[in-house]
Amino acid sequence: MGFFLETLLGGLMTGMLYSLVALGFVLIFKASGVFNFAQGAMVLFAALAMARFAEWIPAWTGISHPVLANGLAFVIAGAIMFGVAWLVERLVLRHLVNQEAATLLMATLGITYFLEGVGQTLFGSNIYKIDVGMPKDPVIAFESTFQGGILINKEDLIAALIAAALVALLSVFFQKTSTGRALRAVADDHQAAQSIGIPLNRIWVVVWCVAGVVALVAGMIWGSKLGVQFSLSTVALRALPVVILGGLTSVPGAIIGGLIIGVGEKLSEVYIGPLVGGGIEIWFAYVLALAFLLVRPQGLFGEKIIDRV
Amino acid sequence: MLYRENGQFKTSYRSDLQIFPILQDRVALLAILLVAFVVVPAVASDYMFRAILIPFVIMGLAALGVNILVGYCGQISLGSGAFMAVGAYGAYNVFLRIPGMPLVPALLLGGLCATAFGILFGLPSLRVRGLYLAVATLAAQFFADWMFLRIKWFTMDTPSGSVSVSNLQVFGLPIESATAKYLFCLAILAVIALGAKNLVRSAIGREWMAIRDMDVAAAVIGIRPMYAKLSAFAVSSFIIGVAGALWAFVYLGAWEPAAFSVDMSFRLLFMVIIGGLGSIMGSFFGAFFIVVLPIFLNQFLPSAASLVGITISTAGVSHAELMIFGALIVWFLIVEPHGLAKLWSTGKQKLRLWPFPH
């Protein structure tokens, strides 16, 4: 029982990390109808920027305080992500308005290649570390309830808390601020939003910026967990089932989907994996998402698909 | 005025039903076949064959398969790499497990394995659509990656799933030299491409296009969505499977599951979109573009850099390649979102009137 709960908790925490990446997909899809494959590359790019500036700032300016250096690096990486968002809107999206979904998808794949190339040219392609002072030692909880207690990774716990905080922050931003209202209006109907004077182009920049910051936070957490390296961009592929399970247009969907996928992945790996040779977690997540899609083709929380002839 | 159909009257049902109704098209096709089968083998160097021509022919075949599914039936698929892998490993198993199995039937049986796999993973398309389907087809990709790495039966218990074939021959002729490999692939491509060209203008091809344009409306006028979608998956994955088997047997010789990773799926989709959705010709344009571009960049970048006095490391070159590849694709999608095939048809339209502007 203790082991089961431990796996379950581990799955929930990994799930929160997946939702963090999935959130980036959902934000951009909601506001511009673009399925942004480049989210993974953005995570890599942001993490690389963060890791390298955290290394460079003490060397250049002599600021040796780790919190200050990391904070500065975070701000600079955030600014770089703003730049990326602005360039993407200016150079790519603006010219591809009203194109088919497949064309837009391919354009973001092009952006993926580009960002991967630029990121590694600018920041190097070795494995870097992000050290934001996450505690690495596990703690043991519920020792009195179960024999041996449950092993909880403190790092995962903090990461999950950060993810939850970010989601709460984003919901407030979407619900309460005027920019958030404009974003929701654009998501509902591009034309109607434009006709009441919401500047589409600026909204797109804003939403790509927000997605960039989400990517930065995801990159920071994943990076401090796994190290910043090229394989970080494949995190996006792990997060895709989360997005379709939760629904492409739903922020809560990304969270719930992330939790379901995280738990499903861990439990399947532990309980089914040994029977078939292991390593099943990647495709199991997709098959799980597919099973949900067969019942609800628009994902758990997606907008209902209505066909008109 | 060189290219126009004026004066070419159709006087019988036979001539009305021709695949290529315009005389100039037929002449051009024969000329292309002549060049591909006779002139190219006579002049191309060994490097040309191995680096460009053989990959181009095989990738053209795979892109053709993807185009049937994505371009004609409108089902976006990111699992093409998996279909190629199933074709390759299917053909491998048939080829090695059945003693005395000839090469061509082995390839076709590999294609049939891919068909079965494609129909299985095409089933979600009956419920799920658009981008949701695109992501769902990734399930096929990751499942195939895992299957050929972990289930040892498929790879004859070789570690890490890397296998190889040797001693290929067709009707007693060895397929060893680059020219023979090229001609063999080209012959298969020519037969399948002609079949596909014929198929997409038949009743079933029109059903696919109706489903692509609007599946509810198609269902209303009496097209069975299940039959149309699954047949598109079947035909497309068969062609992709044969291409995968060729890629493995003829081009690679020895391969492992990573040869058919998700990157391959993306590349195939690039080919189709850059070449032009819903165009047989476009598949070849796209395949050529995607096959030649990295080679060109690889050759061109170091010399261009040394011209301006910078030496870039090998890693630098590969990063720059990624960058330029990505940027070119985005640029291409912006200037010609309908693909190279659109340029081709615009060109033909212009030729109709040439030398007059109107």
Chai-1 contact restraints between the chains, C-beta under 6 A:
chainA,res_idxA,chainB,res_idxB,connection_type,confidence,min_distance_angstrom,max_distance_angstrom,comment,restraint_id
A,F35,B,L131,contact,1.0,0.0,6.0,A-B,restraint_1
A,V92,B,V330,contact,1.0,0.0,6.0,A-B,restraint_2
A,H95,B,I334,contact,1.0,0.0,6.0,A-B,restraint_3
A,Q99,B,P337,contact,1.0,0.0,6.0,A-B,restraint_4
A,A101,B,L131,contact,1.0,0.0,6.0,A-B,restraint_5
A,A102,B,I76,contact,1.0,0.0,6.0,A-B,restraint_6
A,T103,B,L333,contact,1.0,0.0,6.0,A-B,restraint_7
A,T103,B,P337,contact,1.0,0.0,6.0,A-B,restraint_8
A,M106,B,I273,contact,1.0,0.0,6.0,A-B,restraint_9
A,A107,B,V330,contact,1.0,0.0,6.0,A-B,restraint_10
A,A107,B,L333,contact,1.0,0.0,6.0,A-B,restraint_11
A,L109,B,F266,contact,1.0,0.0,6.0,A-B,restraint_12
A,G110,B,G326,contact,1.0,0.0,6.0,A-B,restraint_13
A,G110,B,I329,contact,1.0,0.0,6.0,A-B,restraint_14
A,G110,B,V330,contact,1.0,0.0,6.0,A-B,restraint_15
A,Y113,B,L322,contact,1.0,0.0,6.0,A-B,restraint_16
A,Y113,B,F325,contact,1.0,0.0,6.0,A-B,restraint_17
A,Y113,B,G326,contact,1.0,0.0,6.0,A-B,restraint_18
A,F114,B,M323,contact,1.0,0.0,6.0,A-B,restraint_19
A,F114,B,G326,contact,1.0,0.0,6.0,A-B,restraint_20
A,F114,B,A327,contact,1.0,0.0,6.0,A-B,restraint_21
A,E116,B,L322,contact,1.0,0.0,6.0,A-B,restraint_22
A,G117,B,H319,contact,1.0,0.0,6.0,A-B,restraint_23
A,G117,B,L322,contact,1.0,0.0,6.0,A-B,restraint_24
A,G117,B,M323,contact,1.0,0.0,6.0,A-B,restraint_25
A,V118,B,M323,contact,1.0,0.0,6.0,A-B,restraint_26
A,Q120,B,H319,contact,1.0,0.0,6.0,A-B,restraint_27
A,T121,B,H319,contact,1.0,0.0,6.0,A-B,restraint_28
A,L240,B,V135,contact,1.0,0.0,6.0,A-B,restraint_29
A,I244,B,Y132,contact,1.0,0.0,6.0,A-B,restraint_30
A,I244,B,V135,contact,1.0,0.0,6.0,A-B,restraint_31
A,G277,B,R150,contact,1.0,0.0,6.0,A-B,restraint_32
A,G279,B,W146,contact,1.0,0.0,6.0,A-B,restraint_33
A,G279,B,R150,contact,1.0,0.0,6.0,A-B,restraint_34
A,I282,B,F142,contact,1.0,0.0,6.0,A-B,restraint_35
A,W283,B,F142,contact,1.0,0.0,6.0,A-B,restraint_36
A,W283,B,F143,contact,1.0,0.0,6.0,A-B,restraint_37
A,W283,B,W146,contact,1.0,0.0,6.0,A-B,restraint_38
A,Y286,B,L138,contact,1.0,0.0,6.0,A-B,restraint_39
A,Y286,B,A139,contact,1.0,0.0,6.0,A-B,restraint_40
A,Y286,B,F142,contact,1.0,0.0,6.0,A-B,restraint_41
A,V287,B,A139,contact,1.0,0.0,6.0,A-B,restraint_42
A,L290,B,P124,contact,1.0,0.0,6.0,A-B,restraint_43
A,L290,B,A136,contact,1.0,0.0,6.0,A-B,restraint_44
A,L290,B,A139,contact,1.0,0.0,6.0,A-B,restraint_45
A,L293,B,V128,contact,1.0,0.0,6.0,A-B,restraint_46
A,L294,B,R127,contact,1.0,0.0,6.0,A-B,restraint_47
A,P297,B,R127,contact,1.0,0.0,6.0,A-B,restraint_48
A,P297,B,V128,contact,1.0,0.0,6.0,A-B,restraint_49
A,D307,B,V216,contact,1.0,0.0,6.0,A-B,restraint_50
A,V309,B,V216,contact,1.0,0.0,6.0,A-B,restraint_51
A,V309,B,A217,contact,1.0,0.0,6.0,A-B,restraint_52
